[in-house]
Amino acid sequence: MNHQFFIDEEAARCLLCADGPCSQACKHGDPARAMRAVRFGNAALAKQWIASCSTDDLEAAEQACIHYDRPVRIRDIAAQLPDFEPLEQPEPSLEIDFCGLHCENPFFLASSSVCTNYEMVARAFDAGWAGVYYKTICLDDIQEVSPRFDSVPREGNHGDFGSFRNMEQLSENPAEVDFDILRRLKRNYPSKIVVASIMGNTEEQWIELAKMAEQAGVDAVELNFSCPQMRLAGLGSDVGQDSELVLFYTAHVKRSVAIPVIPKMTPNITHINQPAMASYFAGADAISAINTIKSVTMSDSAMVNGKKTVSGLSGRAVKPIALRFILEMAKNTVMKNIQFSGIGGIETWRDALEFIQVGCRNVQVCTAIMQYGYRIIDDLIAGLKHYMASRGINHLSELVGEQLPLFVRPSHLDRETMVFPVIDREKCIGCGRCYTSCSDAGHQAITFDDRKPQIVGKKCVGCHLCRLVCPTAAIGLAKRIPKK
């Protein structure tokens, strides 16, 4: 059996209950915490929460499992988990500087519904989040719709977002109320980073809001040039698609305040480097990217009084797009020394790592918190530290941009060699998915006799569609060789 495959697949069935009944029924451990660790990419760390559990403990936990189908097989998962090995002291440091601000770790709340009042942000700070980009503050009257959210479930599982669509705009609080909240947050949590996200629709409004933010004592100000669902024209992504407006508003804000200024880019544009360079030449200290992607979902349950609209898509489905935009800006040699805050589909520490490796010094999380709560910070921190320790890396800054040299133009890729797929017979269950896909969408390079797939070397071109569709991860990579 492929133990890791089984662990991941079974733990994915866990509903991540609040106050997990499985842990309440367990006298000597915390199975709910262990299942959460596996779900968020930390199977290597999960055993510590159930190491003291007896067989009776785990059986009781499994019997207490709330599930619409059958209980999660906690005992079987526990039997397959690797032994926990604590990190050697001293632990790697997740501390990092961003725009001259010292951050205890790179994990921030994104400007959204996950940070709309003092109590919410305070709980997040207490949980371990390093900072907040507070929900965007404006001087206009914000009126939201109901319902305002929709989702595309992952693999048909209700409640598990493959992607998430929202029609929400900005903070509904009066600006004075929000700036008082930020003032209190900074006063009560001086070591946390508090960023005010603002949006104006005139030069005077941008300057007024930026000055109010500075007077409230925040650490930096984020300029929201990117919200895709404003009900009034000339706001949000309408500005972010116009490089002249980005340059104009950024320059005026930068001249008006002494704190760092961080424009937030829209992905609803062909060439993100155009507004990004406008921000750079206007004196921006860093860039946030990306905001949500304009999209449509067709669910009638998300209709607003019988009507539908275009609005912003987020969640794990947008991560490759977000990474592409960060990469394009980070590879732009004109914008020297500007820093990046990455946003888009970040759910696990591995997701965050990818943004860091293409140049980000912090990351912002929204949709994953909406699904799973602030508690995911535990696994973000633990997983990233464990990864760094496994590589002997002591400081997070060593990872920033380390993958950038690997990215080249398509014309610079090696087209003279290839890699054949290799089938692991112990993992292969004979389902034939690889055969079907190769026959109907590949190069007819797999035979399927007696439920055993075979690679036909003379036909195989090394596209690896077969490897990607295999449901048991039974197809791997051979050595790279010259093409014949």
C-alpha atoms as one frame of an Amber mdcrd trajectory, in Angstrom:
protein
   0.000   0.000   0.000   1.094   3.570  -0.716   0.826   4.738   2.894   1.111
   8.465   2.186  -1.530   8.218  -0.499  -3.915   6.473   1.888  -3.246   8.953
   4.707  -3.874  11.971   2.482  -6.995  10.506   0.885  -8.612   9.412   4.139
  -7.712  12.567   6.079  -9.274  14.609   3.275 -12.609  13.166   4.402 -12.274
  14.865   7.793 -14.819  17.676   8.096 -12.534  19.692  10.417 -15.307  20.071
  12.968 -15.320  22.878  15.504 -14.390  21.467  18.933 -13.755  18.090  17.309
 -15.917  15.374  18.894 -13.166  12.851  18.159 -10.755  14.697  20.444 -13.389
  15.163  23.120 -13.880  11.390  23.193 -10.129  10.717  23.369  -8.561  10.726
  26.859  -4.879  10.924  25.958  -4.511  12.811  22.686  -5.940  15.171  20.116
  -6.971  13.258  16.970  -8.704  16.324  15.493  -5.427  18.243  15.585  -3.620
  15.309  13.983  -6.167  15.092  11.167  -5.863  18.830  10.592  -2.084  18.519
  10.380  -2.415  15.901   7.655  -4.993  17.971   5.775  -2.657  20.955   5.693
   0.477  19.162   4.518   2.008  18.167   7.848   1.670  14.383   7.979   5.273
  14.207   9.207   4.255  16.187  12.303   0.827  14.680  12.973   1.880  11.728
  15.147   2.814  13.981  18.083  -0.850  14.677  18.830  -1.825  11.009  19.064
   1.429   9.391  20.223  -0.008   8.824  23.734  -3.327   7.441  22.513  -4.218
   3.853  23.324  -6.147   1.632  20.940  -9.226   2.289  23.035  -8.656   6.062
  22.758  -8.514   5.931  18.972 -11.511   3.616  18.757 -13.533   6.003  20.909
 -12.417   8.914  18.751 -13.457   7.106  15.605 -16.854   6.227  17.034 -17.390
   9.889  17.949 -16.516  11.108  14.427 -19.261  13.196  12.872 -19.598  12.419
   9.182 -22.407  12.254   6.656 -21.080   8.937   5.312 -18.818   6.861   7.560
 -16.349   7.819  10.273 -12.853   8.827   9.248 -10.580   5.807   9.765  -8.550
   7.438  12.511  -7.014   4.160  13.706  -5.788   3.217  10.251  -4.343   6.694
   9.677  -2.591   6.576  13.053  -1.034   3.225  12.187   0.445   4.618   8.971
   1.718   7.987  10.225   5.499   8.320  10.520   6.982   8.801  13.981   7.296
  12.427  14.983  10.812  13.819  15.164  11.054  17.220  16.920  13.031  19.966
  15.227  16.578  20.393  16.402  17.208  23.501  18.482  17.431  26.284  17.612
  14.406  26.199  15.335  14.548  27.994  11.973  13.341  31.585  12.164  10.305
  32.767  10.223  11.054  36.389  11.066  11.472  38.599   8.027  11.639  42.299
   7.196   9.155  43.822   4.760   9.341  47.492   3.754  11.591  48.041   6.759
   8.969  46.493   9.079   9.976  43.533  11.220   7.458  40.670  10.867   7.419
  37.700  13.243   6.392  35.455  10.337   5.237  35.985   6.730   1.555  35.185
   7.310  -0.974  38.042   7.083  -4.742  38.357   6.903  -5.772  39.625   3.477
  -7.998  42.679   3.176 -11.420  41.012   3.180 -14.241  39.738   5.355 -11.737
  37.879   7.556 -10.725  41.194   9.177 -13.636  43.594   9.563 -13.538  44.519
  13.259 -11.278  44.696  16.282 -12.330  41.411  17.863 -11.661  39.377  14.721
  -8.182  40.732  14.145  -7.287  40.457  17.830  -8.214  36.765  17.798  -6.086
  36.252  14.696  -3.135  38.002  16.322  -3.549  35.891  19.453  -3.567  32.780
  17.263  -0.206  33.699  15.727  -0.839  35.706  12.547   1.901  38.280  12.049
  -0.193  41.069  10.625  -3.285  42.282   8.845  -4.162  44.155   5.684  -7.405
  45.471   7.140 -10.563  45.450   5.025 -10.494  48.371   2.595 -11.632  51.692
   4.037 -13.346  54.331   1.896 -15.413  57.495   2.275 -18.397  56.245   0.285
 -21.552  54.568   1.564 -21.070  50.831   0.992 -24.218  48.771   0.523 -23.729
  45.038   0.098 -25.976  42.469  -1.581 -27.418  39.226  -0.222 -26.334  36.570
  -0.854 -22.848  37.758  -1.765 -20.853  34.515  -1.989 -20.787  31.458  -4.247
 -18.364  28.562  -4.684 -17.333  25.844  -7.094 -16.934  22.744  -4.909 -13.801
  20.667  -5.229 -14.588  17.270  -6.734 -18.278  17.814  -6.031 -17.745  17.978
  -2.259 -20.140  20.527  -0.807 -18.367  22.838   1.624 -14.904  22.296   0.136
 -14.083  25.140  -2.247 -12.274  24.455  -5.484 -12.767  28.169  -6.049 -14.770
  30.863  -4.336 -16.634  33.849  -5.799 -17.611  36.933  -3.871 -19.582  40.093
  -4.629 -18.440  41.886  -1.480 -17.016  45.382  -1.751 -15.333  47.377   1.025
 -15.747  47.993   4.746 -19.262  49.061   5.683 -18.003  50.910   8.756 -17.584
  54.696   8.720 -13.940  55.527   8.067 -13.506  57.049  11.526 -14.661  53.806
  13.151 -12.216  51.696  11.159  -9.254  53.965  11.843 -10.093  53.867  15.552
 -10.056  50.071  15.323  -6.639  50.159  13.677  -5.369  52.592  16.305  -6.448
  50.238  19.091  -4.990  47.196  17.340  -1.596  48.824  16.987  -1.666  50.084
  20.558  -2.596  46.674  22.008  -0.473  44.591  19.626   2.639  46.707  19.025
   4.686  43.790  17.635   2.087  42.978  14.960   2.043  44.679  11.553  -1.128
  46.673  10.882  -1.707  47.815   7.294  -4.642  50.035   6.329  -6.111  49.225
   2.923  -7.763  52.302   1.422  -9.680  53.288  -1.712 -10.600  56.766  -2.913
 -12.215  58.039  -6.089 -10.472  61.401  -6.238  -6.959  62.659  -5.554  -8.235
  64.418  -2.442  -9.878  61.266  -1.074  -6.757  59.135  -1.555  -4.658  61.713
   0.276  -7.205  62.205   3.056  -7.524  58.470   3.721  -3.754  57.943   3.651
  -3.225  60.732   6.164  -5.981  59.367   8.408  -4.243  55.978   8.285  -0.894
  57.476   9.231  -2.453  59.447  12.080  -4.018  56.219  13.348  -0.519  54.834
  13.789  -0.631  52.033  11.235   2.589  50.592   9.859   1.794  50.963   6.149
  -0.993  51.761   3.723  -2.200  49.516   0.892  -3.819  51.197  -2.130  -6.697
  49.086  -3.431  -6.460  49.534  -7.200  -7.969  46.138  -7.807 -11.407  45.326
  -6.354 -13.358  43.848  -9.313 -16.945  44.350  -8.097 -17.405  48.002  -7.190
 -20.942  49.233  -7.913 -19.647  52.637  -9.025 -17.395  53.239 -12.042 -13.915
  54.668 -11.615 -13.031  52.615  -8.542 -11.095  49.441  -7.801  -9.922  47.525
 -10.838 -11.040  50.395 -13.100  -8.091  52.289 -11.650  -5.726  49.298 -11.634
  -6.167  48.849 -15.392  -5.135  52.440 -16.052  -1.401  52.899 -15.533  -1.681
  56.689 -15.591  -4.166  56.676 -12.729  -2.028  54.193 -10.785   0.978  56.469
 -11.242  -1.013  59.574 -10.347  -2.677  58.280  -7.178   0.398  56.405  -5.926
   2.601  59.468  -6.337   0.161  61.719  -4.486  -0.204  59.278  -1.593   3.533
  58.695  -1.436   4.164  62.445  -1.166   1.509  62.786   1.536   2.659  60.206
   4.100   5.916  58.886   5.522   4.785  55.290   6.054   5.314  52.609   3.355
   2.878  52.690   0.426   1.822  49.370  -1.139  -0.364  49.443  -4.293  -2.485
  46.319  -4.836  -2.553  45.068  -8.419  -5.503  43.685 -10.349  -5.188  40.410
 -12.313  -7.920  41.611 -14.676  -5.348  42.918 -17.113  -3.114  41.467 -19.821
   0.215  42.979 -18.792   0.510  43.478 -15.032   3.954  45.027 -15.418   2.433
  48.193 -16.874   0.591  49.330 -13.717   3.291  47.732 -11.567   6.000  49.879
 -13.160   3.737  52.900 -12.806   3.634  52.157  -9.072   7.382  51.694  -8.979
   8.153  54.987 -10.706   5.684  56.722  -8.392   7.799  55.582  -5.450   5.857
  52.567  -4.146   7.653  50.629  -1.427   6.092  47.264  -2.318   3.339  45.696
  -4.414   0.496  43.393  -3.349  -0.860  40.927  -5.892  -3.287  39.637  -6.807
  -6.844  40.633  -6.048  -9.672  38.383  -7.215 -10.236  37.452 -10.862 -13.418
  38.563 -12.626 -15.580  35.512 -13.096 -19.059  34.041 -13.439 -20.699  31.136
 -11.624 -24.109  29.839 -12.600 -25.651  28.752  -9.309 -29.212  30.021  -8.908
 -28.727  29.987  -5.130 -26.252  32.870  -5.517 -28.699  35.074  -7.419 -29.527
  38.466  -5.929 -33.276  38.855  -6.186 -33.341  37.020  -9.511 -30.230  38.644
 -11.022 -26.614  37.580 -11.569 -23.397  39.522 -12.119 -19.670  39.277 -12.749
 -17.524  39.323  -9.597 -14.240  38.130  -8.094 -12.906  34.563  -7.960 -10.439
  33.394  -5.320  -9.336  30.135  -3.710  -6.926  27.379  -4.671  -7.927  27.463
  -8.348  -6.387  30.914  -8.840  -2.974  30.148  -7.308  -1.158  29.347 -10.598
  -2.451  32.601 -12.070  -1.367  34.585  -9.030   2.090  33.010  -9.140   2.397
  33.931 -12.807   1.735  37.595 -12.065   4.194  37.669  -9.157   6.789  35.970
 -11.349   6.371  38.499 -14.151   6.888  41.407 -11.788   9.748  39.766  -9.882
  11.584  39.033 -13.158  11.191  42.629 -14.311  14.717  44.010 -14.064  13.462
  47.591 -14.280  11.782  47.397 -10.866  14.875  46.995  -8.711  14.556  46.406
  -4.971  10.762  46.609  -4.844   9.201  44.008  -2.547   6.126  41.815  -3.010
   3.228  40.567  -0.919   1.632  37.497  -2.484  -2.083  36.710  -2.555  -4.143
  34.031  -4.276  -5.102  30.483  -3.313  -2.797  30.125  -0.315  -4.049  27.346
   1.930  -1.049  25.316   3.101   2.547  26.136   3.977   3.571  24.688   0.604
   1.386  27.256  -1.157   3.003  30.028   0.858   6.452  28.644   0.114   5.813
  28.843  -3.629   4.999  32.555  -3.396   8.103  33.145  -1.292  10.274  31.227
  -3.738   9.182  33.494  -6.601   9.970  36.636  -4.667   7.378  37.437  -1.962
   8.420  38.485   1.531   4.974  37.926   2.993   1.704  36.317   1.926  -1.926
  37.205   2.529  -4.641  34.633   3.197  -8.407  35.018   2.859 -10.414  32.166
   1.323  -8.702  29.416   3.339  -9.547  31.291   6.540 -13.158  31.643   5.391
 -13.300  27.845   5.102 -11.192  26.675   8.015 -10.684  29.603  10.396  -7.672
  31.361  11.879  -6.467  28.015  13.314  -4.679  27.156  10.052  -1.846  29.441
  11.168  -0.572  26.581  13.353   0.109  24.379  10.348   1.395  27.225   8.196
   4.054  28.005  10.786   4.887  24.418  11.751   5.073  23.176   8.170   7.287
  25.981   6.916   9.653  25.607   9.876   9.870  21.846   9.345  10.629  22.340
   5.656  13.369  24.859   6.424  14.899  22.531   9.008  14.888  19.654   6.503
  16.994  21.808   4.166  19.216  23.293   6.844  17.867  26.810   6.247  17.876
  29.050   9.301  16.349  32.289   8.010  13.264  32.714   5.841  14.899  35.415
   3.734  17.142  32.723   2.235  14.099  31.319   0.415  12.902  34.601  -1.076
  13.169  34.414  -4.867  15.273  31.238  -4.891  13.241  29.733  -7.761  13.416
  32.794 -10.002  16.568  31.671 -11.889  14.771  28.460 -12.925  12.159  30.339
 -14.940  13.094  31.068 -18.560  11.288  31.925 -21.777   9.756  28.990 -23.717
  12.390  29.496 -26.420  15.120  28.701 -23.864  13.724  25.319 -22.767  15.590
  22.124 -23.662  13.893  20.505 -26.659  16.598  17.930 -27.422  15.965  15.498
 -24.546  12.978  13.724 -22.982  11.888  11.868 -19.864   9.932   8.612 -20.117
   7.222   7.761 -17.585   7.834   4.698 -15.386   5.065   2.541 -13.888   5.427
   1.303 -10.298   3.744  -2.113 -10.309   3.260  -2.159  -6.550   1.222   1.045
  -6.651  -0.646   0.332  -9.897  -4.162  -1.041  -9.304  -4.953  -1.631 -12.976
  -7.702   0.956 -13.379  -6.614   1.859 -16.916  -6.971   5.617 -16.553  -3.542
   6.143 -18.097  -4.461   3.944 -21.065  -7.724   5.797 -21.700  -6.145   9.241
 -21.538  -3.167   8.321 -23.690  -5.413   6.649 -26.263  -7.869   9.518 -26.558
  -5.746  12.590 -25.807  -2.131  11.486 -26.118  -0.028   9.411 -28.512  -1.511
   5.932 -28.119   1.682   4.896 -26.334   0.164   2.647 -23.639  -1.177  -0.872
 -24.050  -3.582  -2.391 -21.533  -3.600  -6.172 -21.416  -4.792  -8.221 -18.432
  -5.334  -4.901 -16.614  -1.628  -4.118 -16.782  -0.576  -0.919 -18.590   2.683
  -0.960 -20.538   4.557   2.021 -21.995   5.303   1.684 -25.720   8.664   3.429
 -25.975   8.567   3.948 -29.751   5.351   5.936 -29.490   5.840   7.719 -26.177
   6.836  11.383 -26.498   7.238  12.016 -22.768   4.253  14.343 -22.367   3.374
  12.743 -18.986  -0.380  13.020 -19.276  -0.486   9.446 -17.967   1.393  10.417
 -14.809  -0.956  13.292 -14.108  -4.182  11.287 -14.463  -3.006   8.276 -12.416
  -5.208   8.203  -9.268  -2.676   6.217  -7.196   0.520   8.114  -8.104   1.872
   4.908  -9.627   3.645   6.600 -12.540   6.948   8.365 -11.982   9.882   9.792
 -13.923  12.780   8.003 -15.589  16.147   9.621 -16.275  16.314  12.386 -18.869
  17.852  11.091 -22.101  18.561  12.490 -25.587  15.775  12.170 -28.122  16.411
   9.560 -30.768
